[in-house]
Amino acid sequence: MMGISIWQLLIILLIVVMLFGTKRLRGLGSDLGSAIAGFRKSVSEAESTAQVEPVKPELK
């Protein structure tokens, strides 16, 4: 099995930049970063509310 060398990665990166352009790639990176930040924020909020609010037993 052969791995991908650094030269092959650079060629792939060059082709991607030529296809999409730097502005679109920058926009995609920014969108991805904000999506990850929003996901982390919602997970931390869910964990903090789960720790604060105890489970209430159901009355029958």
Buried (B, 14 or more C-beta within 10 A) or exposed (E): EEEEEEEEEEEEEEEEEEEEEEEEBEEEEEEEEEEEEEEEEEEEEEEEEEEEEEEEEEEE
